[in-house]
Every structure is written in structure tokens, then in C-alpha cells.
Amino acid sequence: MIKEELRLRMREKRRALTNDDVSQLSKAIQDNLFTLDALRDAKSVCVFMSSFKEPDTTAVIARLFDEGKTVSAPVSDTETSTLTLIRVKSMKDFRKGAYGIAEPSGTEKVNDADVILVPGLAFDRSGARMGFGKGYYDRLLSLANAVKIGLCYDFQLFDDIPKEEHDAPMNYIVTEKEIIDTN
């Protein structure tokens, strides 16, 4: 299966999820995520704000705040196709950004994070990730020393997906059913 076919198939499957499906599956993903030592030990975590029926990260962000962690989220620069990490101090810090995705409204840059939570359309058991094809996250992840944790639904996980040399691998992939450690 080529990348574009897989991207289309995964977008369609996510669109078919009901709000109840997203809520229920996201809760199970969150429960699995917070069992990881890498997240528990992290002082700073970069999160993504869910969109397009991705696993909901709202409760994850709230829990990270409750645990006293430094939270950041990416802001997209559509001219350079890059992401800049901006500190988030509350859920009120988000506004609609590029591509209709919520982004931090602040200006305090974060140079790196201990953990980066990563969205994707598909992942495989070796840690490969397929995004939307613009390379924003690949550029960010190639420069980061952080533990990279992909969050997805079980139906987005494959034994093998098409990958390219520039694709940044995940250290962990967390679904509602399992945690894959690729280290």
C-alpha cells in the first residue's frame, strides 16, 4: 500500500469515529500513556492539541498541569514548514492556528522537552510514523533529544508502513490496547 492510499484510508477511519468512540478510546490511551516511566519521570512535555478526531489530549494536558510538569505545544510556521515549541500555562492559552489546529497563543519558546507526544495517521511496530505528508513533525523530531511517544488508535497500528530515510522513529507507541516499546 502506498503512503497516499494509507493516509486516505486512515483519515476515513478516523472520520467514521463517533464522539463517544473518541472519548472512550482516548481515555484508554491516556491510561496506558501515564504508565510509562518516561512520561512519569519527565519534567517537560510537548503535547499536541487534538484535531480531526485524533486521540483527545485535553485530559492528558490537564493531568500534566496537575503533576506540575512544564507543558509546551507546537506552533506551525507555514512559510518554513517548521514547528516552534511554545510554553502553555493553561488550557486558555490555546487559539486556532495553522490548518485549523489549536496552538499556544503565548510567545515563551521552549528549546526542548523531555518527552514529545506525537500525532500521526499511521504507525508501525518498529516505531515508524506517517503524518500528513508535510514533514513538520519530522523536522522537529530530527532535532529533538526527547523521548518520542506516538499516540494513536489500534486501527492505526500496522506491522509495517512505508517509510523514508527522513522519517523520525518513535520510542514508544501508545494505543488503547497496548504500549509498544521500540527502544
N, CA, C and O of each residue as an XYZ file, in Angstrom:
732
protein
N       0.858     -1.184      0.000
C       0.000      0.000      0.000
C       0.900      1.242      0.000
O       1.837      1.331      0.793
N       0.615      2.187     -0.882
C       1.439      3.391     -0.932
C       0.958      4.395      0.116
O      -0.159      4.303      0.625
N       1.827      5.350      0.420
C       1.553      6.292      1.511
C       0.221      7.026      1.342
O      -0.554      7.119      2.294
N      -0.051      7.544      0.152
C      -1.279      8.330     -0.029
C      -2.531      7.490      0.171
O      -3.518      7.976      0.722
N      -2.505      6.242     -0.265
C      -3.654      5.352     -0.047
C      -3.865      5.110      1.441
O      -4.994      5.129      1.931
N      -2.767      4.881      2.154
C      -2.857      4.635      3.590
C      -3.339      5.887      4.323
O      -4.172      5.795      5.224
N      -2.821      7.047      3.942
C      -3.278      8.305      4.561
C      -4.787      8.479      4.368
O      -5.505      8.805      5.314
N      -5.254      8.265      3.158
C      -6.681      8.411      2.859
C      -7.508      7.427      3.677
O      -8.533      7.801      4.247
N      -7.073      6.180      3.736
C      -7.795      5.157      4.491
C      -7.873      5.502      5.981
O      -8.917      5.328      6.609
N      -6.761      5.993      6.543
C      -6.738      6.330      7.972
C      -7.599      7.564      8.255
O      -8.288      7.616      9.274
N      -7.565      8.551      7.364
C      -8.449      9.722      7.549
C      -9.908      9.293      7.542
O     -10.695      9.759      8.366
N     -10.273      8.417      6.628
C     -11.652      7.933      6.536
C     -12.058      7.175      7.797
O     -13.161      7.366      8.308
N     -11.174      6.321      8.296
C     -11.490      5.546      9.504
C     -11.645      6.466     10.713
O     -12.525      6.251     11.546
N     -10.798      7.485     10.814
C     -10.933      8.418     11.943
C     -12.224      9.225     11.817
O     -12.916      9.445     12.811
N     -12.549      9.665     10.604
C     -13.789     10.419     10.412
C     -15.011      9.607     10.801
O     -16.017     10.172     11.229
N     -14.941      8.297     10.660
C     -16.074      7.419     10.972
C     -16.290      7.250     12.476
O     -17.343      6.772     12.895
N     -15.314      7.633     13.286
C     -15.461      7.517     14.739
C     -16.523      8.482     15.250
O     -16.610      9.621     14.792
N     -17.319      8.026     16.186
C     -18.261      8.924     16.841
C     -17.525      9.684     17.944
O     -16.413      9.313     18.320
N     -18.135     10.732     18.455
C     -17.538     11.467     19.574
C     -17.388     10.557     20.790
O     -16.411     10.660     21.532
N     -18.361      9.665     20.994
C     -18.263      8.703     22.100
C     -17.086      7.749     21.895
O     -16.378      7.421     22.848
N     -16.875      7.303     20.652
C     -15.726      6.447     20.348
C     -14.426      7.161     20.714
O     -13.566      6.602     21.395
N     -14.299      8.393     20.254
C     -13.081      9.173     20.508
C     -12.858      9.324     22.009
O     -11.740      9.154     22.496
N     -13.918      9.642     22.735
C     -13.813      9.836     24.177
C     -13.376      8.551     24.880
O     -12.454      8.565     25.695
N     -14.036      7.457     24.564
C     -13.748      6.178     25.210
C     -12.340      5.676     24.871
O     -11.599      5.262     25.763
N     -11.973      5.712     23.599
C     -10.652      5.243     23.182
C      -9.550      6.146     23.734
O      -8.492      5.665     24.138
N      -9.800      7.453     23.749
C      -8.810      8.404     24.257
C      -8.545      8.181     25.738
O      -7.404      8.303     26.186
N      -9.569      7.860     26.495
C      -9.405      7.587     27.929
C      -8.492      6.378     28.125
O      -7.616      6.401     28.990
N      -8.686      5.338     27.342
C      -7.844      4.143     27.449
C      -6.407      4.443     27.019
O      -5.463      3.937     27.626
N      -6.235      5.259     25.980
C      -4.890      5.664     25.542
C      -4.216      6.445     26.663
O      -3.047      6.212     26.972
N      -4.949      7.369     27.268
C      -4.391      8.159     28.374
C      -3.977      7.258     29.535
O      -2.892      7.424     30.092
N      -4.821      6.321     29.896
C      -4.492      5.404     30.993
C      -3.194      4.657     30.702
O      -2.352      4.518     31.588
N      -3.023      4.176     29.474
C      -1.788      3.485     29.096
C      -0.599      4.443     29.095
O       0.481      4.097     29.574
N      -0.795      5.627     28.565
C       0.286      6.618     28.466
C       0.896      6.916     29.828
O       2.119      6.969     29.959
N       0.067      7.110     30.831
C       0.564      7.522     32.142
C       1.185      6.362     32.947
O       1.583      6.551     34.097
N       1.264      5.176     32.345
C       2.017      4.089     32.989
C       3.490      4.111     32.574
O       4.307      3.411     33.173
N       3.836      4.896     31.567
C       5.214      4.929     31.066
C       6.131      5.700     32.014
O       5.844      6.840     32.378
N       7.230      5.069     32.407
C       8.224      5.741     33.240
C       8.757      6.996     32.559
O       8.998      8.005     33.221
N       8.942      6.940     31.251
C       9.480      8.094     30.518
C       8.612      9.326     30.719
O       9.131     10.434     30.853
N       7.302      9.146     30.740
C       6.409     10.281     30.955
C       6.368     10.661     32.430
O       6.380     11.844     32.774
N       6.320      9.677     33.281
C       6.266      9.931     34.720
C       7.508     10.704     35.180
O       7.408     11.592     36.026
N       8.690     10.362     34.617
C       9.942     10.984     35.019
C      10.221     12.315     34.319
O      11.118     13.051     34.731
N       9.477     12.625     33.285
C       9.721     13.850     32.514
C       9.369     15.096     33.325
O       8.390     15.123     34.072
N      10.187     16.112     33.155
C       9.900     17.414     33.766
C       9.162     18.323     32.782
O       8.374     19.181     33.179
N       9.435     18.115     31.489
C       8.788     18.928     30.458
C       8.257     18.027     29.348
O       8.918     17.082     28.918
N       7.050     18.344     28.900
C       6.373     17.518     27.894
C       5.787     18.424     26.822
O       5.089     19.393     27.123
N       6.078     18.100     25.581
C       5.447     18.774     24.445
C       4.227     17.947     24.051
O       4.320     16.735     23.857
N       3.089     18.613     23.936
C       1.831     17.949     23.598
C       1.313     18.476     22.268
O       1.774     19.509     21.782
N       0.380     17.785     21.697
C      -0.340     18.318     20.542
C      -1.790     18.465     20.943
O      -2.308     17.678     21.735
N      -2.439     19.466     20.402
C      -3.878     19.609     20.611
C      -4.569     18.793     19.530
O      -4.330     18.984     18.338
N      -5.407     17.906     19.955
C      -6.088     17.000     19.038
C      -6.960     17.755     18.046
O      -7.558     18.786     18.354
N      -7.004     17.201     16.854
C      -7.908     17.713     15.828
C      -8.248     16.546     14.904
O      -7.564     15.523     14.897
N      -9.288     16.714     14.144
C      -9.666     15.715     13.142
C      -9.828     14.313     13.744
O      -9.429     13.313     13.148
N     -10.424     14.271     14.938
C     -10.726     13.024     15.649
C      -9.479     12.219     16.020
O      -9.532     10.993     16.117
N      -8.361     12.915     16.227
C      -7.179     12.269     16.807
C      -7.499     11.916     18.250
O      -8.467     12.428     18.813
N      -6.692     11.038     18.862
C      -6.897     10.793     20.289
C      -6.904     12.128     21.040
O      -6.014     12.960     20.860
N      -7.913     12.315     21.877
C      -8.099     13.583     22.582
C      -7.022     13.752     23.647
O      -6.857     12.897     24.518
N      -6.293     14.859     23.571
C      -5.205     15.121     24.516
C      -5.589     16.130     25.600
O      -4.744     16.487     26.422
N      -6.817     16.590     25.623
C      -7.231     17.594     26.602
C      -7.010     17.101     28.031
O      -6.437     17.826     28.845
N      -7.448     15.896     28.349
C      -7.273     15.362     29.699
C      -5.805     15.077     29.999
O      -5.372     15.200     31.145
N      -5.041     14.699     28.986
C      -3.598     14.487     29.167
C      -2.947     15.791     29.591
O      -2.156     15.817     30.534
N      -3.276     16.873     28.897
C      -2.703     18.183     29.203
C      -3.082     18.610     30.624
O      -2.235     19.087     31.379
N      -4.339     18.439     30.980
C      -4.787     18.801     32.331
C      -4.014     18.013     33.385
O      -3.606     18.574     34.402
N      -3.814     16.735     33.153
C      -3.081     15.916     34.122
C      -1.611     16.338     34.211
O      -1.033     16.347     35.298
N      -1.009     16.687     33.074
C       0.379     17.162     33.091
C       0.491     18.438     33.926
O       1.444     18.598     34.688
N      -0.479     19.349     33.785
C      -0.500     20.555     34.617
C      -0.614     20.171     36.091
O       0.120     20.688     36.933
N      -1.544     19.254     36.398
C      -1.751     18.815     37.785
C      -0.477     18.218     38.383
O      -0.221     18.356     39.579
N       0.315     17.555     37.544
C       1.554     16.936     38.013
C       2.726     17.920     38.070
O       3.844     17.544     38.424
N       2.463     19.171     37.721
C       3.489     20.206     37.826
C       4.542     20.172     36.723
O       5.633     20.716     36.895
N       4.233     19.552     35.613
C       5.191     19.483     34.513
C       5.128     20.755     33.661
O       4.082     21.395     33.561
N       6.248     21.105     33.060
C       6.279     22.185     32.084
C       5.670     21.635     30.797
O       6.108     20.607     30.281
N       4.669     22.323     30.292
C       3.950     21.865     29.105
C       4.204     22.844     27.971
O       4.138     24.059     28.155
N       4.491     22.305     26.808
C       4.616     23.124     25.610
C       3.813     22.463     24.499
O       3.434     21.295     24.591
N       3.564     23.231     23.455
C       2.859     22.710     22.280
C       3.452     23.393     21.056
O       3.987     24.496     21.160
N       3.361     22.751     19.907
C       3.957     23.331     18.707
C       3.087     24.410     18.067
O       1.857     24.358     18.090
N       3.789     25.391     17.496
C       3.168     26.415     16.666
C       3.753     26.244     15.264
O       4.970     26.148     15.103
N       2.894     26.206     14.266
C       3.325     25.979     12.881
C       3.719     27.273     12.196
O       3.027     28.286     12.300
N       4.840     27.223     11.494
C       5.242     28.305     10.599
C       5.033     27.765      9.192
O       5.824     26.955      8.708
N       3.966     28.212      8.538
C       3.610     27.653      7.234
C       4.577     28.073      6.128
O       4.619     27.434      5.077
N       5.351     29.132      6.344
C       6.327     29.547      5.334
C       7.540     28.628      5.315
O       8.081     28.329      4.250
N       7.966     28.181      6.490
C       9.163     27.331      6.578
C       8.820     25.860      6.841
O       9.712     25.013      6.870
N       7.544     25.558      7.030
C       7.085     24.201      7.362
C       7.810     23.651      8.587
O       8.237     22.497      8.610
N       7.938     24.503      9.604
C       8.590     24.099     10.847
C       7.655     24.330     12.026
O       6.667     25.059     11.930
N       7.993     23.691     13.135
C       7.248     23.844     14.372
C       8.163     24.472     15.421
O       9.337     24.117     15.529
N       7.614     25.407     16.190
C       8.311     26.006     17.325
C       7.544     25.640     18.576
O       6.321     25.774     18.617
N       8.255     25.175     19.609
C       7.601     24.806     20.859
C       7.397     26.056     21.705
O       8.334     26.811     21.962
N       6.144     26.260     22.136
C       5.764     27.412     22.955
C       5.173     26.897     24.260
O       4.370     25.964     24.270
N       5.582     27.519     25.356
C       5.100     27.097     26.679
C       3.602     27.381     26.811
O       3.092     28.401     26.348
N       2.924     26.442     27.460
C       1.493     26.553     27.725
C       1.312     26.529     29.235
O       1.819     25.635     29.913
N       0.586     27.515     29.760
C       0.391     27.577     31.210
C      -1.024     27.202     31.631
O      -1.269     26.888     32.796
N      -1.957     27.237     30.676
C      -3.327     26.803     30.963
C      -4.026     26.473     29.653
O      -3.535     26.807     28.574
N      -5.158     25.826     29.754
C      -5.927     25.485     28.558
C      -6.445     26.741     27.852
O      -6.813     26.692     26.678
N      -6.471     27.853     28.565
C      -6.918     29.116     27.962
C      -5.866     29.696     27.020
O      -6.145     30.645     26.287
N      -4.650     29.127     27.038
C      -3.558     29.634     26.202
C      -3.661     29.208     24.741
O      -2.817     29.596     23.934
N      -4.663     28.426     24.382
C      -4.772     27.940     23.017
C      -5.699     28.802     22.180
O      -6.695     29.336     22.669
N      -5.346     28.925     20.902
C      -6.157     29.626     19.905
C      -6.085     28.839     18.604
O      -5.217     27.981     18.436
N      -6.988     29.130     17.696
C      -6.980     28.447     16.409
C      -5.762     28.913     15.615
O      -5.547     30.111     15.428
N      -4.969     27.945     15.152
C      -3.752     28.264     14.418
C      -3.803     27.727     13.001
O      -4.870     27.554     12.412
N      -2.616     27.468     12.475
C      -2.489     26.976     11.106
C      -3.283     25.683     10.934
O      -3.339     24.848     11.836
N      -3.883     25.537      9.781
C      -4.632     24.336      9.407
C      -5.834     24.083     10.318
O      -6.380     22.980     10.329
N      -6.252     25.106     11.088
C      -7.400     24.968     11.976
C      -7.095     24.216     13.254
O      -8.013     23.841     13.984
N      -5.820     23.987     13.540
C      -5.399     23.243     14.732
C      -5.104     24.234     15.855
O      -4.475     25.267     15.625
N      -5.552     23.924     17.059
C      -5.299     24.788     18.207
C      -3.800     24.827     18.505
O      -3.126     23.797     18.534
N      -3.300     26.044     18.727
C      -1.889     26.275     19.032
C      -1.786     27.248     20.194
O      -2.722     28.004     20.452
N      -0.651     27.238     20.903
C      -0.476     28.191     22.002
C      -0.466     29.622     21.479
O       0.047     29.898     20.395
N      -1.038     30.521     22.263
C      -1.054     31.932     21.881
C       0.113     32.697     22.490
O       0.339     33.859     22.151
N       0.861     32.049     23.389
C       1.982     32.706     24.050
C       3.190     32.877     23.146
O       3.153     32.551     21.960
N       4.270     33.399     23.737
C       5.494     33.639     22.972
C       6.730     33.038     23.626
O       7.824     33.121     23.067
N       6.574     32.430     24.806
C       7.725     31.874     25.521
C       8.159     30.560     24.864
O       7.480     29.539     24.977
N       9.306     30.610     24.174
C       9.808     29.433     23.474
C      10.408     28.432     24.460
O      10.984     28.797     25.485
N      10.249     27.161     24.109
C      10.849     26.062     24.857
C      11.828     25.395     23.898
O      11.438     24.969     22.811
N      13.095     25.301     24.291
C      14.110     24.776     23.378
C      14.000     23.276     23.146
O      14.282     22.792     22.049
N      13.599     22.556     24.151
C      13.457     21.112     24.009
C      12.536     20.618     25.114
O      12.230     21.349     26.057
N      12.112     19.410     24.993
C      11.254     18.797     26.003
C      11.840     17.424     26.320
O      12.571     16.854     25.511
N      11.522     16.905     27.482
C      11.965     15.555     27.837
C      11.188     14.512     27.041
O      11.723     13.468     26.667
N       9.917     14.815     26.790
C       9.024     13.918     26.054
C       8.242     14.743     25.042
O       7.800     15.852     25.339
N       8.078     14.196     23.852
C       7.201     14.812     22.846
C       6.123     13.793     22.498
O       6.419     12.682     22.059
N       4.867     14.189     22.701
C       3.725     13.366     22.283
C       3.449     13.703     20.824
O       3.335     14.873     20.459
N       3.342     12.672     19.997
C       3.328     12.875     18.555
C       2.053     12.291     17.933
O       1.715     11.131     18.165
N       1.351     13.112     17.142
C       0.200     12.591     16.406
C       0.664     11.908     15.119
O       1.817     12.059     14.713
N      -0.219     11.172     14.492
C       0.106     10.557     13.210
C      -1.114      9.889     12.619
O      -2.102      9.639     13.309
N      -1.030      9.605     11.336
C      -2.113      8.886     10.666
C      -1.925      7.378     10.764
O      -2.899      6.625     10.799
N      -0.654      6.935     10.809
C      -0.357      5.515     10.925
C       1.013      5.346     11.573
O       1.891      6.199     11.441
N       1.175      4.234     12.271
C       2.441      3.880     12.916
C       2.678      2.404     12.663
O       1.744      1.659     12.364
N       3.945      1.976     12.787
C       4.178      0.541     12.751
C       4.958      0.110     13.982
O       5.452      0.939     14.746
N       5.056     -1.173     14.157
C       5.629     -1.745     15.376
C       7.128     -1.491     15.535
O       7.683     -1.718     16.610
N       7.784     -1.024     14.477
C       9.210     -0.686     14.585
C       9.395      0.767     15.035
O      10.517      1.200     15.296
N       8.289      1.520     15.124
C       8.360      2.916     15.538
C       8.191      3.903     14.405
O       8.226      5.111     14.638
N       8.011      3.429     13.193
C       7.812      4.332     12.056
C       6.469      5.043     12.191
O       5.497      4.488     12.703
N       6.446      6.286     11.717
C       5.256      7.123     11.796
C       4.970      7.735     10.443
O       5.882      8.128      9.715
N       3.698      7.811     10.117
C       3.270      8.503      8.913
C       2.348      9.639      9.323
O       1.311      9.419      9.948
N       2.738     10.855      8.964
C       1.917     12.023      9.247
C       1.114     12.416      8.018
O       0.785     11.582      7.174
N       0.807     13.704      7.939
C       0.003     14.206      6.827
C       0.829     14.487      5.576
O       0.269     14.818      4.531
N       2.151     14.358      5.666
C       2.976     14.471      4.473
C       3.689     15.790      4.281
O       4.366     15.983      3.271
N       3.553     16.699      5.226
C       4.215     17.992      5.073
C       5.569     18.048      5.785
O       6.339     18.981      5.558
N       5.871     17.071      6.637
C       7.180     16.974      7.267
C       7.407     17.842      8.488
O       8.528     17.890      8.995
N       6.385     18.532      8.980
C       6.556     19.405     10.149
C       7.148     18.643     11.333
O       8.162     19.050     11.900
N       6.509     17.540     11.696
C       6.971     16.789     12.861
C       8.316     16.112     12.601
O       9.138     16.019     13.513
N       8.556     15.641     11.385
C       9.851     15.022     11.087
C      10.989     16.019     11.313
O      12.030     15.657     11.861
N      10.797     17.265     10.895
C      11.829     18.286     11.111
C      12.025     18.546     12.605
O      13.157     18.631     13.081
N      10.923     18.671     13.340
C      11.020     18.905     14.787
C      11.711     17.728     15.476
O      12.638     17.924     16.262
N      11.269     16.533     15.189
C      11.773     15.347     15.876
C      13.227     15.036     15.534
O      13.945     14.465     16.354
N      13.666     15.404     14.339
C      15.054     15.135     13.956
C      16.031     15.968     14.785
O      17.196     15.595     14.921
N      15.575     17.085     15.336
C      16.422     17.976     16.135
C      16.263     17.754     17.632
O      17.039     18.292     18.422
N      15.280     16.979     18.027
C      14.938     16.833     19.441
C      15.666     15.662     20.092
O      15.851     14.605     19.488
N      16.071     15.878     21.333
C      16.673     14.808     22.130
C      15.630     14.109     22.997
O      15.974     13.272     23.832
N      14.390     14.442     22.805
C      13.295     13.960     23.646
C      12.930     12.513     23.351
O      13.248     11.973     22.292
N      12.251     11.899     24.321
C      11.595     10.613     24.100
C      10.355     10.906     23.260
O       9.556     11.777     23.606
N      10.201     10.188     22.172
C       9.117     10.428     21.232
C       8.045      9.355     21.419
O       8.310      8.163     21.265
N       6.834      9.795     21.752
C       5.735      8.871     22.018
C       4.597      9.152     21.048
O       3.971     10.211     21.099
N       4.337      8.200     20.169
C       3.228      8.320     19.233
C       1.938      7.871     19.889
O       1.897      6.834     20.552
N       0.879      8.653     19.702
C      -0.445      8.308     20.230
C      -1.359      8.007     19.051
O      -1.477      8.806     18.122
N      -2.005      6.847     19.100
C      -2.914      6.500     18.010
C      -3.921      5.452     18.471
O      -3.781      4.846     19.534
N      -4.935      5.261     17.639
C      -5.893      4.192     17.869
C      -5.292      2.886     17.351
O      -4.426      2.897     16.476
N      -5.752      1.783     17.887
C      -5.227      0.487     17.490
C      -5.341      0.253     15.980
O      -4.464     -0.379     15.393
N      -6.398      0.748     15.347
C      -6.555      0.521     13.908
C      -5.530      1.292     13.079
O      -5.400      1.053     11.879
N      -4.797      2.219     13.712
C      -3.757      2.979     13.009
C      -2.383      2.314     13.126
O      -1.394      2.837     12.611
N      -2.320      1.179     13.792
C      -1.062      0.480     14.035
C      -0.932     -0.696     13.071
O      -1.845     -1.511     12.934
N       0.226     -0.770     12.403
C       0.473     -1.811     11.401
C       1.790     -2.523     11.716
O       2.619     -2.017     12.473
N       1.964     -3.692     11.127
C       3.247     -4.385     11.265
C       4.346     -3.618     10.535
O       5.491     -3.579     10.986
N       3.987     -3.009      9.402
C       4.971     -2.274      8.613
C       4.238     -1.233      7.768
O       3.206     -1.525      7.165
N       4.780     -0.023      7.732
C       4.235      1.026      6.867
C       5.371      1.547      5.981
O       6.543      1.385      6.317
N       5.028      2.170      4.855
C       6.080      2.760      4.022
C       6.827      3.828      4.817
O       6.213      4.630      5.520
N       8.149      3.834      4.702
C       8.934      4.838      5.408
C      10.050      5.352      4.522
O      10.474      4.705      3.564
N      10.508      6.535      4.879
C      11.606      7.155      4.161
C      12.713      7.484      5.154
O      12.493      7.504      6.365
N      13.895      7.739      4.628
C      15.058      7.968      5.476
C      14.872      9.118      6.457
O      15.385      9.061      7.575
N      14.153     10.152      6.065
C      13.983     11.335      6.926
C      12.890     11.150      7.993
O      12.753     11.999      8.875
N      12.119     10.071      7.930
C      11.059      9.842      8.913
C      11.662      9.563     10.288
O      12.484      8.659     10.439
N      11.254     10.337     11.282
C      11.775     10.182     12.642
C      11.019      9.067     13.355
O       9.790      9.104     13.418
N      11.737      8.068     13.899
C      11.067      6.959     14.579
C      10.624      7.325     15.997
O      11.202      8.201     16.640
N       9.596      6.639     16.462
C       9.096      6.799     17.823
C       9.849      5.863     18.764
O      10.316      4.797     18.360
N       9.959      6.280     20.026
C      10.494      5.390     21.062
C       9.391      4.489     21.612
O       9.631      3.343     21.993
N       8.173      5.038     21.643
C       7.004      4.292     22.125
C       5.812      4.650     21.241
O       5.728      5.745     20.685
N       4.909      3.704     21.134
C       3.619      3.959     20.510
C       2.575      3.467     21.496
O       2.644      2.343     21.993
N       1.599      4.337     21.771
C       0.570      4.016     22.753
C      -0.787      4.011     22.064
O      -1.182      4.989     21.430
N      -1.491      2.892     22.199
C      -2.861      2.778     21.703
C      -3.759      2.473     22.900
O      -3.292      2.393     24.037
N      -5.038      2.306     22.631
C      -5.966      1.943     23.696
C      -5.760      0.498     24.154
O      -6.230      0.117     25.226
N      -5.067     -0.300     23.355
C      -4.899     -1.726     23.664
C      -3.500     -2.086     24.140
O      -3.328     -3.077     24.849
N      -2.500     -1.303     23.764
C      -1.125     -1.704     24.091
C      -0.150     -0.543     24.042
O      -0.450      0.549     23.560
N       1.040     -0.836     24.570
C       2.175      0.079     24.507
C       3.285     -0.678     23.790
O       3.652     -1.781     24.195
N       3.813     -0.092     22.736
C       4.914     -0.705     22.004
C       6.178      0.068     22.357
O       6.249      1.280     22.155
N       7.168     -0.633     22.882
C       8.473     -0.059     23.218
C       9.402     -0.416     22.071
O       9.710     -1.592     21.880
N       9.855      0.563     21.304
C      10.701      0.287     20.132
C      12.181      0.481     20.448
O      13.027      0.376     19.560
N      12.487      0.758     21.694
C      13.892      1.010     22.069
C      14.724     -0.261     22.001
O      15.922     -0.231     22.283
